[in-house]
Amino acid sequence: MQVRCRQKPLTPTLYPRAGGGRDLCSGRVRGNKRRIPAGLTWLFPIALAVFAAPAAASTVQGNAVIAKWNRMDICARRAQTAHPAYTAEENAARQAALQRCLEQGNLPPRQPLAPPQPH
């Protein structure tokens, strides 16, 4: 004759759990806790990878803007190496060289860092 497992009722407490009791066969406490089945533990990392990948992907427009900024930085670097001093004449020559390079590369002009001072 096979012995069946039976549930032992919980002792009376102030806040009893719904469906509570101790399963004598497995030793687990039954209650209102929900567990993820062991076969589905792989689902979360895969779902995270699938849904997070498009958010991290770059767009065509974003790549074009970054390439344009890189070309603008190259123009600024060339103008700075051609006119390294910080005198008024060199600053004007550097600004003119930068504007020429930006125009030749069909790039937008740089905005001034500060509004022009009244004379």
Number of C-alpha atoms within 10 A of each C-alpha: 3 4 5 8 10 10 13 11 11 13 8 7 7 6 6 12 13 9 12 16 17 17 15 13 10 8 8 10 14 15 13 10 8 7 6 7 7 7 7 8 10 9 9 10 9 11 10 10 10 11 10 11 9 10 9 8 8 9 11 8 9 10 11 11 12 11 12 16 14 12 16 20 14 15 20 20 13 16 21 19 10 13 18 12 12 11 10 9 11 15 16 13 16 22 17 13 19 23 19 15 20 20 12 10 13 10 15 12 13 12 7 7 6 6 7 7 5 4 3
